[in-house]
């Protein structure tokens, strides 16, 4: 579990950087911005965010690991 601001900062930074690289280095960098946007869209429907899981696994930026499925008994 992460503070939503962490994920928003990551997404915003990646989109800005990929747009700058797309204009200055190669048009192929726009694919990164499209990927980040698509990930944000699917996250709004499913609630699943790969970045949040990765940050939680490494306990980065104050994120906690997602709760594993527990067995009763």
Buried (B, 14 or more C-beta within 10 A) or exposed (E): EBEEEBBEEBBEEBBEBBBEBBEEEEEEBBEBBEEBBEBBEEBEEEEEBEBBBEBBEEEEBEBEEEEEEEEEE
